[in-house]
C-alpha cells in the first residue's frame, strides 16, 4: 500500500484569479504586506500497487487526470505504508 | 521578504466529495488500485514583513481567512527570500 501526495501549481505567467481574490481579501483585513498569492492543490491518494509499478502509475494518473499539463506543473511524493 | 507555503487539508472524518469524484474518475480510467483520494490546498504567499512578526502574521491569516478551522487542518512553511 502506498500513500502518494500530488502537488499541482499553476505555471508561472498563468493568471490566478483565486489567488488575486485572496490577496484582495487579505488587504481588506489589513495585511498590506501580502504581495502575491498563488493557489494550488495537494491530493493525498491511498493506492494498492506494487513497488515496481507505483511511480509509472502515478505519472499516468497525473498526466491523464490529476494535473492539467497546459496550465499546471505537478510533483509527487510516494511513501510506502503498512496496510491498515 | 518571505515566501510562505500554507497547506490546508480536510480533517479526518470530514466528507470529501471532490476526493470521491476523483476516485470514481480514476476507477473509470482503469486505476482500480486507488482506494482513497483527499484533496487540499497549497497556497504560496509572498509577504513583505520582518522576521520577528512573520510567524504571528501567518497564523493570524490562516485563522481568519486561509483555513476553515471547523473542517480543515493547516500547516505552513516560512522561507526568507531575497526581494526581487
Backbone of each chain as nested JSON, in Angstrom:
{
  "chains": [
    {"id": "A", "residues": [
      {"number": 1, "name": "UNK", "atoms": {"N": [0.857, -1.194, 0.0], "CA": [0.0, 0.0, 0.0], "C": [0.892, 1.242, 0.0]}},
      {"number": 2, "name": "UNK", "atoms": {"N": [0.464, 2.223, -0.792], "CA": [1.271, 3.438, -0.912], "C": [0.43, 4.684, -0.605]}},
      {"number": 3, "name": "UNK", "atoms": {"N": [1.069, 5.634, 0.05], "CA": [0.438, 6.944, 0.245], "C": [1.186, 7.905, -0.682]}},
      {"number": 4, "name": "UNK", "atoms": {"N": [0.425, 8.522, -1.587], "CA": [1.047, 9.391, -2.59], "C": [0.492, 10.804, -2.431]}},
      {"number": 5, "name": "UNK", "atoms": {"N": [1.403, 11.783, -2.411], "CA": [0.958, 13.188, -2.381], "C": [1.289, 13.819, -3.733]}},
      {"number": 6, "name": "UNK", "atoms": {"N": [0.282, 14.364, -4.379], "CA": [0.473, 15.036, -5.669], "C": [0.208, 16.526, -5.455]}},
      {"number": 7, "name": "UNK", "atoms": {"N": [1.204, 17.335, -5.808], "CA": [1.075, 18.794, -5.679], "C": [0.944, 19.388, -7.075]}},
      {"number": 8, "name": "UNK", "atoms": {"N": [-0.116, 20.164, -7.297], "CA": [-0.237, 20.853, -8.587], "C": [-0.217, 22.365, -8.335]}},
      {"number": 9, "name": "UNK", "atoms": {"N": [0.506, 23.073, -9.158], "CA": [0.568, 24.547, -9.043], "C": [0.446, 25.14, -10.444]}},
      {"number": 10, "name": "UNK", "atoms": {"N": [-0.132, 26.315, -10.517], "CA": [-0.26, 26.968, -11.817], "C": [1.13, 27.346, -12.331]}},
      {"number": 11, "name": "UNK", "atoms": {"N": [1.334, 27.21, -13.633], "CA": [2.614, 27.593, -14.224], "C": [2.808, 29.105, -14.077]}},
      {"number": 12, "name": "UNK", "atoms": {"N": [4.085, 29.526, -13.995], "CA": [4.385, 30.96, -13.913], "C": [3.747, 31.655, -15.119]}},
      {"number": 13, "name": "UNK", "atoms": {"N": [3.195, 32.826, -14.891], "CA": [2.605, 33.568, -16.006], "C": [1.139, 33.264, -16.226]}},
      {"number": 14, "name": "UNK", "atoms": {"N": [0.646, 32.159, -15.667], "CA": [-0.782, 31.85, -15.807], "C": [-1.546, 32.659, -14.759]}},
      {"number": 15, "name": "UNK", "atoms": {"N": [-2.575, 33.367, -15.189], "CA": [-3.376, 34.202, -14.287], "C": [-4.015, 33.331, -13.205]}},
      {"number": 16, "name": "UNK", "atoms": {"N": [-4.024, 33.871, -11.956], "CA": [-4.585, 33.111, -10.843], "C": [-5.679, 33.948, -10.175]}},
      {"number": 17, "name": "UNK", "atoms": {"N": [-6.906, 33.928, -10.722], "CA": [-7.977, 34.764, -10.166], "C": [-8.275, 34.456, -8.698]}},
      {"number": 18, "name": "UNK", "atoms": {"N": [-8.161, 33.154, -8.351], "CA": [-8.429, 32.775, -6.961], "C": [-7.357, 33.409, -6.046]}},
      {"number": 19, "name": "UNK", "atoms": {"N": [-6.124, 33.357, -6.516], "CA": [-5.033, 33.954, -5.745], "C": [-5.223, 35.451, -5.591]}},
      {"number": 20, "name": "UNK", "atoms": {"N": [-5.663, 36.108, -6.66], "CA": [-5.897, 37.559, -6.612], "C": [-7.017, 37.886, -5.627]}},
      {"number": 21, "name": "UNK", "atoms": {"N": [-8.029, 37.062, -5.631], "CA": [-9.162, 37.3, -4.707], "C": [-8.685, 37.18, -3.261]}},
      {"number": 22, "name": "UNK", "atoms": {"N": [-7.847, 36.193, -2.98], "CA": [-7.335, 36.025, -1.61], "C": [-6.436, 37.212, -1.243]}},
      {"number": 23, "name": "UNK", "atoms": {"N": [-5.619, 37.654, -2.202], "CA": [-4.75, 38.817, -1.942], "C": [-5.592, 40.03, -1.559]}},
      {"number": 24, "name": "UNK", "atoms": {"N": [-6.638, 40.283, -2.33], "CA": [-7.504, 41.443, -2.033], "C": [-8.162, 41.306, -0.66]}},
      {"number": 25, "name": "UNK", "atoms": {"N": [-8.63, 40.102, -0.348], "CA": [-9.286, 39.89, 0.951], "C": [-8.305, 40.132, 2.092]}},
      {"number": 26, "name": "UNK", "atoms": {"N": [-7.069, 39.646, 1.916], "CA": [-6.06, 39.855, 2.969], "C": [-5.75, 41.349, 3.127]}},
      {"number": 27, "name": "UNK", "atoms": {"N": [-5.743, 42.063, 2.007], "CA": [-5.517, 43.524, 2.1], "C": [-6.662, 44.176, 2.864]}},
      {"number": 28, "name": "UNK", "atoms": {"N": [-7.894, 43.754, 2.572], "CA": [-9.06, 44.322, 3.291], "C": [-8.966, 44.034, 4.792]}},
      {"number": 29, "name": "UNK", "atoms": {"N": [-8.351, 42.894, 5.138], "CA": [-8.224, 42.555, 6.567], "C": [-7.044, 43.284, 7.21]}},
      {"number": 30, "name": "UNK", "atoms": {"N": [-6.346, 44.083, 6.369], "CA": [-5.252, 44.882, 6.928], "C": [-3.864, 44.304, 6.708]}},
      {"number": 31, "name": "UNK", "atoms": {"N": [-3.76, 43.205, 5.978], "CA": [-2.45, 42.583, 5.747], "C": [-1.85, 43.127, 4.452]}},
      {"number": 32, "name": "UNK", "atoms": {"N": [-1.434, 44.415, 4.517], "CA": [-0.932, 45.102, 3.312], "C": [0.367, 44.483, 2.798]}},
      {"number": 33, "name": "UNK", "atoms": {"N": [1.094, 43.802, 3.669], "CA": [2.409, 43.262, 3.278], "C": [2.333, 42.094, 2.305]}},
      {"number": 34, "name": "UNK", "atoms": {"N": [1.123, 41.564, 2.099], "CA": [0.975, 40.419, 1.184], "C": [1.063, 40.922, -0.253]}},
      {"number": 35, "name": "UNK", "atoms": {"N": [2.074, 40.469, -0.983], "CA": [2.282, 40.993, -2.348], "C": [1.69, 40.055, -3.399]}},
      {"number": 36, "name": "UNK", "atoms": {"N": [1.663, 38.767, -3.112], "CA": [1.162, 37.831, -4.138], "C": [0.695, 36.54, -3.463]}},
      {"number": 37, "name": "UNK", "atoms": {"N": [-0.356, 35.94, -4.016], "CA": [-0.836, 34.646, -3.531], "C": [-1.086, 33.757, -4.746]}},
      {"number": 38, "name": "UNK", "atoms": {"N": [-0.528, 32.55, -4.734], "CA": [-0.786, 31.572, -5.803], "C": [-1.382, 30.335, -5.144]}},
      {"number": 39, "name": "UNK", "atoms": {"N": [-2.473, 29.838, -5.72], "CA": [-3.166, 28.719, -5.088], "C": [-3.042, 27.456, -5.939]}},
      {"number": 40, "name": "UNK", "atoms": {"N": [-2.678, 26.342, -5.288], "CA": [-2.582, 25.049, -5.981], "C": [-3.306, 23.999, -5.173]}},
      {"number": 41, "name": "UNK", "atoms": {"N": [-3.185, 22.741, -5.626], "CA": [-3.876, 21.645, -4.938], "C": [-2.843, 20.656, -4.387]}},
      {"number": 42, "name": "UNK", "atoms": {"N": [-3.246, 20.004, -3.284], "CA": [-2.444, 18.874, -2.791], "C": [-3.403, 17.702, -2.643]}},
      {"number": 43, "name": "UNK", "atoms": {"N": [-3.153, 16.63, -3.391], "CA": [-4.028, 15.468, -3.377], "C": [-3.307, 14.313, -2.692]}},
      {"number": 44, "name": "UNK", "atoms": {"N": [-3.966, 13.728, -1.714], "CA": [-3.381, 12.598, -0.982], "C": [-4.125, 11.334, -1.405]}},
      {"number": 45, "name": "UNK", "atoms": {"N": [-3.409, 10.432, -2.066], "CA": [-4.029, 9.208, -2.581], "C": [-3.518, 7.998, -1.812]}},
      {"number": 46, "name": "UNK", "atoms": {"N": [-4.416, 7.058, -1.548], "CA": [-4.043, 5.75, -0.984], "C": [-4.173, 4.752, -2.126]}},
      {"number": 47, "name": "UNK", "atoms": {"N": [-3.057, 4.106, -2.487], "CA": [-3.058, 3.267, -3.692], "C": [-2.509, 1.883, -3.367]}},
      {"number": 48, "name": "UNK", "atoms": {"N": [-3.251, 0.882, -3.802], "CA": [-2.832, -0.505, -3.657], "C": [-2.084, -0.89, -4.928]}},
      {"number": 49, "name": "UNK", "atoms": {"N": [-0.74, -1.022, -4.84], "CA": [0.038, -1.34, -6.034], "C": [1.321, -2.033, -5.606]}},
      {"number": 50, "name": "UNK", "atoms": {"N": [2.194, -2.29, -6.591], "CA": [3.483, -2.905, -6.272], "C": [4.591, -1.872, -6.484]}},
      {"number": 51, "name": "UNK", "atoms": {"N": [5.723, -2.116, -5.816], "CA": [6.804, -1.126, -5.825], "C": [7.286, -0.81, -7.249]}},
      {"number": 52, "name": "UNK", "atoms": {"N": [7.318, -1.818, -8.098], "CA": [7.883, -1.588, -9.435], "C": [6.916, -0.812, -10.341]}},
      {"number": 53, "name": "UNK", "atoms": {"N": [5.635, -0.809, -9.986], "CA": [4.637, -0.154, -10.879], "C": [4.185, 1.224, -10.379]}},
      {"number": 54, "name": "UNK", "atoms": {"N": [4.368, 1.501, -9.089], "CA": [3.684, 2.65, -8.491], "C": [4.059, 3.978, -9.165]}},
      {"number": 55, "name": "UNK", "atoms": {"N": [5.343, 4.182, -9.461], "CA": [5.749, 5.501, -9.995], "C": [5.136, 5.747, -11.369]}},
      {"number": 56, "name": "UNK", "atoms": {"N": [5.157, 4.716, -12.19], "CA": [4.597, 4.877, -13.534], "C": [3.09, 5.143, -13.465]}},
      {"number": 57, "name": "UNK", "atoms": {"N": [2.454, 4.444, -12.52], "CA": [1.002, 4.608, -12.3], "C": [0.684, 6.07, -11.935]}},
      {"number": 58, "name": "UNK", "atoms": {"N": [1.472, 6.594, -11.004], "CA": [1.23, 7.963, -10.509], "C": [1.44, 8.967, -11.653]}},
      {"number": 59, "name": "UNK", "atoms": {"N": [2.498, 8.767, -12.427], "CA": [2.757, 9.68, -13.573], "C": [1.579, 9.657, -14.536]}},
      {"number": 60, "name": "UNK", "atoms": {"N": [1.103, 8.464, -14.853], "CA": [-0.022, 8.329, -15.784], "C": [-1.26, 9.065, -15.262]}},
      {"number": 61, "name": "UNK", "atoms": {"N": [-1.558, 8.847, -13.961], "CA": [-2.751, 9.478, -13.368], "C": [-2.622, 10.994, -13.392]}},
      {"number": 62, "name": "UNK", "atoms": {"N": [-1.404, 11.491, -13.156], "CA": [-1.195, 12.951, -13.19], "C": [-1.429, 13.48, -14.599]}},
      {"number": 63, "name": "UNK", "atoms": {"N": [-0.839, 12.806, -15.569], "CA": [-0.942, 13.276, -16.957], "C": [-2.381, 13.169, -17.483]}},
      {"number": 64, "name": "UNK", "atoms": {"N": [-3.094, 12.122, -17.044], "CA": [-4.447, 11.896, -17.601], "C": [-5.543, 12.677, -16.876]}},
      {"number": 65, "name": "UNK", "atoms": {"N": [-5.346, 12.869, -15.526], "CA": [-6.495, 13.441, -14.785], "C": [-6.118, 14.478, -13.721]}},
      {"number": 66, "name": "UNK", "atoms": {"N": [-5.114, 14.152, -12.914], "CA": [-4.899, 14.959, -11.702], "C": [-4.313, 16.349, -11.998]}},
      {"number": 67, "name": "UNK", "atoms": {"N": [-3.562, 16.47, -13.066], "CA": [-2.983, 17.791, -13.38], "C": [-3.357, 18.175, -14.806]}},
      {"number": 68, "name": "UNK", "atoms": {"N": [-3.47, 19.456, -15.046], "CA": [-3.742, 19.943, -16.406], "C": [-2.402, 20.412, -16.982]}},
      {"number": 69, "name": "UNK", "atoms": {"N": [-1.774, 19.586, -17.829], "CA": [-0.406, 19.876, -18.278], "C": [-0.267, 21.204, -19.026]}},
      {"number": 70, "name": "UNK", "atoms": {"N": [-1.4, 21.753, -19.505], "CA": [-1.316, 23.01, -20.267], "C": [-1.022, 24.18, -19.322]}},
      {"number": 71, "name": "UNK", "atoms": {"N": [-1.663, 24.195, -18.149], "CA": [-1.52, 25.358, -17.259], "C": [-0.916, 25.017, -15.896]}},
      {"number": 72, "name": "UNK", "atoms": {"N": [-0.718, 23.731, -15.633], "CA": [-0.216, 23.359, -14.308], "C": [1.101, 22.586, -14.386]}},
      {"number": 73, "name": "UNK", "atoms": {"N": [1.918, 22.788, -13.341], "CA": [3.067, 21.916, -13.09], "C": [2.636, 20.952, -11.98]}},
      {"number": 74, "name": "UNK", "atoms": {"N": [3.255, 19.77, -11.935], "CA": [2.944, 18.859, -10.815], "C": [4.216, 18.189, -10.317]}},
      {"number": 75, "name": "UNK", "atoms": {"N": [4.165, 17.8, -9.056], "CA": [5.241, 16.95, -8.497], "C": [4.581, 15.999, -7.522]}},
      {"number": 76, "name": "UNK", "atoms": {"N": [5.267, 14.928, -7.168], "CA": [4.621, 13.944, -6.284], "C": [5.641, 13.345, -5.321]}},
      {"number": 77, "name": "UNK", "atoms": {"N": [5.106, 12.834, -4.224], "CA": [5.923, 12.144, -3.212], "C": [5.258, 10.789, -2.974]}},
      {"number": 78, "name": "UNK", "atoms": {"N": [6.047, 9.716, -3.031], "CA": [5.49, 8.37, -2.866], "C": [6.047, 7.781, -1.568]}},
      {"number": 79, "name": "UNK", "atoms": {"N": [5.164, 7.272, -0.746], "CA": [5.588, 6.703, 0.549], "C": [4.894, 5.355, 0.728]}},
      {"number": 80, "name": "UNK", "atoms": {"N": [5.7, 4.308, 1.04], "CA": [5.059, 3.009, 1.289], "C": [4.531, 2.981, 2.709]}},
      {"number": 81, "name": "UNK", "atoms": {"N": [3.305, 2.517, 2.884], "CA": [2.707, 2.458, 4.227], "C": [2.208, 1.048, 4.503]}},
      {"number": 82, "name": "UNK", "atoms": {"N": [2.088, 0.722, 5.783], "CA": [1.58, -0.596, 6.154], "C": [0.068, -0.556, 5.986]}},
      {"number": 83, "name": "UNK", "atoms": {"N": [-0.491, -1.522, 5.253], "CA": [-1.941, -1.545, 5.011], "C": [-2.657, -1.645, 6.35]}},
      {"number": 84, "name": "UNK", "atoms": {"N": [-3.726, -0.821, 6.489], "CA": [-4.483, -0.863, 7.778], "C": [-5.563, -1.932, 7.783]}}
    ]},
    {"id": "B", "residues": [
      {"number": 1, "name": "UNK", "atoms": {"N": [11.706, 39.979, 2.843], "CA": [10.672, 39.347, 2.022], "C": [10.621, 37.853, 2.352]}},
      {"number": 2, "name": "UNK", "atoms": {"N": [9.395, 37.344, 2.465], "CA": [9.232, 35.93, 2.846], "C": [8.34, 35.206, 1.834]}},
      {"number": 3, "name": "UNK", "atoms": {"N": [8.71, 33.958, 1.587], "CA": [7.844, 33.081, 0.794], "C": [7.247, 32.084, 1.78]}},
      {"number": 4, "name": "UNK", "atoms": {"N": [5.912, 32.066, 1.834], "CA": [5.222, 31.229, 2.82], "C": [4.326, 30.239, 2.076]}},
      {"number": 5, "name": "UNK", "atoms": {"N": [4.439, 28.954, 2.462], "CA": [3.532, 27.95, 1.889], "C": [2.555, 27.513, 2.978]}},
      {"number": 6, "name": "UNK", "atoms": {"N": [1.272, 27.633, 2.697], "CA": [0.24, 27.207, 3.646], "C": [-0.477, 26.004, 3.034]}},
      {"number": 7, "name": "UNK", "atoms": {"N": [-0.484, 24.893, 3.778], "CA": [-1.158, 23.673, 3.331], "C": [-2.426, 23.493, 4.153]}},
      {"number": 8, "name": "UNK", "atoms": {"N": [-3.568, 23.363, 3.476], "CA": [-4.809, 23.08, 4.219], "C": [-5.332, 21.723, 3.75]}},
      {"number": 9, "name": "UNK", "atoms": {"N": [-5.77, 20.916, 4.714], "CA": [-6.34, 19.607, 4.379], "C": [-7.604, 19.408, 5.21]}},
      {"number": 10, "name": "UNK", "atoms": {"N": [-8.551, 18.679, 4.658], "CA": [-9.773, 18.417, 5.405], "C": [-9.456, 17.539, 6.613]}},
      {"number": 11, "name": "UNK", "atoms": {"N": [-10.11, 17.827, 7.732], "CA": [-9.915, 16.995, 8.922], "C": [-10.413, 15.577, 8.655]}},
      {"number": 12, "name": "UNK", "atoms": {"N": [-9.787, 14.614, 9.338], "CA": [-10.22, 13.21, 9.195], "C": [-11.706, 13.132, 9.538]}},
      {"number": 13, "name": "UNK", "atoms": {"N": [-12.441, 12.343, 8.786], "CA": [-13.876, 12.175, 9.088], "C": [-14.745, 13.161, 8.349]}},
      {"number": 14, "name": "UNK", "atoms": {"N": [-14.161, 14.249, 7.839], "CA": [-14.963, 15.209, 7.075], "C": [-15.122, 14.665, 5.661]}},
      {"number": 15, "name": "UNK", "atoms": {"N": [-16.343, 14.621, 5.173], "CA": [-16.635, 14.108, 3.831], "C": [-15.899, 14.942, 2.785]}},
      {"number": 16, "name": "UNK", "atoms": {"N": [-15.35, 14.253, 1.757], "CA": [-14.598, 14.968, 0.715], "C": [-15.216, 14.626, -0.647]}},
      {"number": 17, "name": "UNK", "atoms": {"N": [-16.305, 15.321, -1.038], "CA": [-16.968, 14.994, -2.304], "C": [-16.044, 15.117, -3.52]}},
      {"number": 18, "name": "UNK", "atoms": {"N": [-15.152, 16.112, -3.465], "CA": [-14.216, 16.302, -4.583], "C": [-13.288, 15.087, -4.682]}},
      {"number": 19, "name": "UNK", "atoms": {"N": [-12.823, 14.654, -3.518], "CA": [-11.954, 13.482, -3.491], "C": [-12.668, 12.245, -3.991]}},
      {"number": 20, "name": "UNK", "atoms": {"N": [-13.921, 12.086, -3.629], "CA": [-14.716, 10.931, -4.089], "C": [-14.895, 10.974, -5.604]}},
      {"number": 21, "name": "UNK", "atoms": {"N": [-15.124, 12.165, -6.114], "CA": [-15.315, 12.31, -7.569], "C": [-14.032, 11.908, -8.303]}},
      {"number": 22, "name": "UNK", "atoms": {"N": [-12.894, 12.314, -7.764], "CA": [-11.614, 11.967, -8.409], "C": [-11.382, 10.458, -8.309]}},
      {"number": 23, "name": "UNK", "atoms": {"N": [-11.728, 9.882, -7.161], "CA": [-11.571, 8.425, -7.0], "C": [-12.397, 7.691, -8.065]}},
      {"number": 24, "name": "UNK", "atoms": {"N": [-13.64, 8.102, -8.232], "CA": [-14.507, 7.451, -9.24], "C": [-13.948, 7.614, -10.651]}},
      {"number": 25, "name": "UNK", "atoms": {"N": [-13.464, 8.799, -10.95], "CA": [-12.907, 9.045, -12.299], "C": [-11.69, 8.164, -12.542]}},
      {"number": 26, "name": "UNK", "atoms": {"N": [-10.848, 8.037, -11.523], "CA": [-9.648, 7.195, -11.682], "C": [-10.054, 5.737, -11.892]}},
      {"number": 27, "name": "UNK", "atoms": {"N": [-11.104, 5.312, -11.201], "CA": [-11.594, 3.934, -11.394], "C": [-12.088, 3.758, -12.82]}},
      {"number": 28, "name": "UNK", "atoms": {"N": [-12.829, 4.753, -13.324], "CA": [-13.318, 4.677, -14.71], "C": [-12.159, 4.595, -15.702]}},
      {"number": 29, "name": "UNK", "atoms": {"N": [-11.024, 5.218, -15.345], "CA": [-9.861, 5.181, -16.249], "C": [-9.085, 3.88, -16.09]}},
      {"number": 30, "name": "UNK", "atoms": {"N": [-9.573, 3.028, -15.157], "CA": [-8.939, 1.717, -15.02], "C": [-7.976, 1.604, -13.847]}},
      {"number": 31, "name": "UNK", "atoms": {"N": [-7.862, 2.626, -13.045], "CA": [-6.938, 2.6, -11.895], "C": [-7.681, 2.103, -10.656]}},
      {"number": 32, "name": "UNK", "atoms": {"N": [-7.985, 0.805, -10.662], "CA": [-8.794, 0.209, -9.593], "C": [-8.059, 0.22, -8.248]}},
      {"number": 33, "name": "UNK", "atoms": {"N": [-6.73, 0.322, -8.287], "CA": [-5.944, 0.243, -7.051], "C": [-6.092, 1.461, -6.152]}},
      {"number": 34, "name": "UNK", "atoms": {"N": [-6.708, 2.519, -6.678], "CA": [-6.858, 3.746, -5.884], "C": [-7.976, 3.551, -4.866]}},
      {"number": 35, "name": "UNK", "atoms": {"N": [-7.633, 3.603, -3.595], "CA": [-8.633, 3.327, -2.547], "C": [-9.242, 4.608, -1.978]}},
      {"number": 36, "name": "UNK", "atoms": {"N": [-8.467, 5.689, -1.985], "CA": [-8.998, 6.913, -1.372], "C": [-8.239, 8.12, -1.923]}},
      {"number": 37, "name": "UNK", "atoms": {"N": [-8.959, 9.226, -2.079], "CA": [-8.318, 10.473, -2.503], "C": [-8.844, 11.59, -1.605]}},
      {"number": 38, "name": "UNK", "atoms": {"N": [-7.935, 12.37, -1.023], "CA": [-8.326, 13.541, -0.22], "C": [-7.674, 14.755, -0.86]}},
      {"number": 39, "name": "UNK", "atoms": {"N": [-8.472, 15.812, -1.048], "CA": [-7.946, 16.988, -1.753], "C": [-7.836, 18.178, -0.804]}},
      {"number": 40, "name": "UNK", "atoms": {"N": [-6.68, 18.845, -0.836], "CA": [-6.479, 20.042, -0.015], "C": [-5.888, 21.147, -0.883]}},
      {"number": 41, "name": "UNK", "atoms": {"N": [-5.514, 22.256, -0.243], "CA": [-4.967, 23.388, -0.984], "C": [-3.519, 23.652, -0.528]}},
      {"number": 42, "name": "UNK", "atoms": {"N": [-2.746, 24.202, -1.459], "CA": [-1.413, 24.706, -1.093], "C": [-1.342, 26.137, -1.609]}},
      {"number": 43, "name": "UNK", "atoms": {"N": [-1.196, 27.076, -0.682], "CA": [-1.165, 28.491, -1.043], "C": [0.25, 29.019, -0.851]}},
      {"number": 44, "name": "UNK", "atoms": {"N": [0.778, 29.65, -1.906], "CA": [2.125, 30.214, -1.839], "C": [1.993, 31.735, -1.768]}},
      {"number": 45, "name": "UNK", "atoms": {"N": [2.416, 32.305, -0.65], "CA": [2.28, 33.745, -0.448], "C": [3.647, 34.419, -0.447]}},
      {"number": 46, "name": "UNK", "atoms": {"N": [3.714, 35.588, -1.056], "CA": [4.916, 36.435, -0.976], "C": [4.561, 37.582, -0.039]}},
      {"number": 47, "name": "UNK", "atoms": {"N": [5.302, 37.681, 1.069], "CA": [4.915, 38.643, 2.116], "C": [6.109, 39.518, 2.503]}},
      {"number": 48, "name": "UNK", "atoms": {"N": [5.855, 40.802, 2.521], "CA": [6.85, 41.778, 2.957], "C": [6.644, 41.993, 4.457]}},
      {"number": 49, "name": "UNK", "atoms": {"N": [7.577, 41.485, 5.286], "CA": [7.411, 41.627, 6.734], "C": [8.78, 41.536, 7.39]}},
      {"number": 50, "name": "UNK", "atoms": {"N": [8.771, 41.537, 8.721], "CA": [10.04, 41.404, 9.445], "C": [10.083, 40.033, 10.121]}},
      {"number": 51, "name": "UNK", "atoms": {"N": [11.313, 39.577, 10.407], "CA": [11.493, 38.224, 10.93], "C": [10.713, 37.994, 12.227]}},
      {"number": 52, "name": "UNK", "atoms": {"N": [10.648, 39.034, 13.074], "CA": [10.013, 38.817, 14.38], "C": [8.484, 38.769, 14.273]}},
      {"number": 53, "name": "UNK", "atoms": {"N": [7.949, 39.289, 13.169], "CA": [6.463, 39.363, 13.055], "C": [5.87, 38.296, 12.142]}},
      {"number": 54, "name": "UNK", "atoms": {"N": [6.692, 37.718, 11.259], "CA": [6.121, 36.931, 10.151], "C": [5.286, 35.745, 10.635]}},
      {"number": 55, "name": "UNK", "atoms": {"N": [5.773, 35.013, 11.649], "CA": [5.045, 33.8, 12.051], "C": [3.667, 34.126, 12.623]}},
      {"number": 56, "name": "UNK", "atoms": {"N": [3.629, 35.158, 13.436], "CA": [2.344, 35.557, 14.034], "C": [1.371, 36.009, 12.953]}},
      {"number": 57, "name": "UNK", "atoms": {"N": [1.932, 36.723, 11.976], "CA": [1.117, 37.222, 10.845], "C": [0.493, 36.041, 10.093]}},
      {"number": 58, "name": "UNK", "atoms": {"N": [1.322, 35.044, 9.813], "CA": [0.851, 33.877, 9.035], "C": [-0.234, 33.131, 9.823]}},
      {"number": 59, "name": "UNK", "atoms": {"N": [-0.014, 32.952, 11.116], "CA": [-1.03, 32.266, 11.953], "C": [-2.354, 33.019, 11.904]}},
      {"number": 60, "name": "UNK", "atoms": {"N": [-2.275, 34.336, 12.048], "CA": [-3.5, 35.154, 12.029], "C": [-4.234, 34.988, 10.697]}},
      {"number": 61, "name": "UNK", "atoms": {"N": [-3.48, 35.071, 9.589], "CA": [-4.104, 34.971, 8.268], "C": [-4.748, 33.604, 8.076]}},
      {"number": 62, "name": "UNK", "atoms": {"N": [-4.097, 32.556, 8.6], "CA": [-4.672, 31.206, 8.487], "C": [-5.981, 31.14, 9.265]}},
      {"number": 63, "name": "UNK", "atoms": {"N": [-5.942, 31.623, 10.498], "CA": [-7.125, 31.535, 11.365], "C": [-8.284, 32.399, 10.829]}},
      {"number": 64, "name": "UNK", "atoms": {"N": [-7.928, 33.561, 10.236], "CA": [-9.0, 34.491, 9.816], "C": [-9.546, 34.191, 8.422]}},
      {"number": 65, "name": "UNK", "atoms": {"N": [-8.65, 33.685, 7.524], "CA": [-9.118, 33.584, 6.123], "C": [-8.682, 32.309, 5.393]}},
      {"number": 66, "name": "UNK", "atoms": {"N": [-7.406, 31.957, 5.51], "CA": [-6.865, 30.934, 4.605], "C": [-7.345, 29.522, 4.931]}},
      {"number": 67, "name": "UNK", "atoms": {"N": [-7.651, 29.256, 6.19], "CA": [-8.128, 27.908, 6.55], "C": [-9.457, 28.023, 7.278]}},
      {"number": 68, "name": "UNK", "atoms": {"N": [-10.291, 27.0, 7.123], "CA": [-11.567, 26.978, 7.851], "C": [-11.363, 26.061, 9.06]}},
      {"number": 69, "name": "UNK", "atoms": {"N": [-11.146, 26.657, 10.256], "CA": [-10.762, 25.844, 11.424], "C": [-11.786, 24.779, 11.811]}},
      {"number": 70, "name": "UNK", "atoms": {"N": [-13.025, 24.924, 11.323], "CA": [-14.061, 23.94, 11.691], "C": [-13.808, 22.614, 10.969]}},
      {"number": 71, "name": "UNK", "atoms": {"N": [-13.451, 22.681, 9.68], "CA": [-13.325, 21.438, 8.904], "C": [-11.927, 21.189, 8.357]}},
      {"number": 72, "name": "UNK", "atoms": {"N": [-11.013, 22.145, 8.551], "CA": [-9.677, 21.98, 7.962], "C": [-8.575, 22.055, 9.011]}},
      {"number": 73, "name": "UNK", "atoms": {"N": [-7.501, 21.295, 8.745], "CA": [-6.249, 21.472, 9.466], "C": [-5.33, 22.289, 8.555]}},
      {"number": 74, "name": "UNK", "atoms": {"N": [-4.376, 23.019, 9.146], "CA": [-3.419, 23.73, 8.297], "C": [-2.016, 23.626, 8.88]}},
      {"number": 75, "name": "UNK", "atoms": {"N": [-1.02, 23.707, 8.009], "CA": [0.374, 23.859, 8.444], "C": [1.059, 24.821, 7.48]}},
      {"number": 76, "name": "UNK", "atoms": {"N": [2.193, 25.34, 7.873], "CA": [2.839, 26.327, 6.991], "C": [4.356, 26.194, 7.059]}},
      {"number": 77, "name": "UNK", "atoms": {"N": [4.993, 26.658, 5.998], "CA": [6.454, 26.694, 5.922], "C": [6.847, 28.126, 5.566]}},
      {"number": 78, "name": "UNK", "atoms": {"N": [7.799, 28.689, 6.326], "CA": [8.191, 30.08, 6.097], "C": [9.643, 30.102, 5.619]}},
      {"number": 79, "name": "UNK", "atoms": {"N": [9.889, 30.792, 4.537], "CA": [11.252, 30.835, 3.971], "C": [11.59, 32.29, 3.644]}},
      {"number": 80, "name": "UNK", "atoms": {"N": [12.746, 32.759, 4.14], "CA": [13.14, 34.134, 3.782], "C": [13.76, 34.125, 2.391]}},
      {"number": 81, "name": "UNK", "atoms": {"N": [13.349, 35.055, 1.563], "CA": [13.889, 35.127, 0.196], "C": [14.422, 36.535, -0.06]}},
      {"number": 82, "name": "UNK", "atoms": {"N": [15.342, 36.627, -1.028], "CA": [15.887, 37.93, -1.37], "C": [14.85, 38.638, -2.241]}},
      {"number": 83, "name": "UNK", "atoms": {"N": [14.487, 39.855, -1.876], "CA": [13.468, 40.597, -2.63], "C": [13.953, 40.78, -4.068]}},
      {"number": 84, "name": "UNK", "atoms": {"N": [13.025, 40.524, -5.026], "CA": [13.418, 40.669, -6.459], "C": [13.283, 42.108, -6.939]}}
    ]}
  ]
}
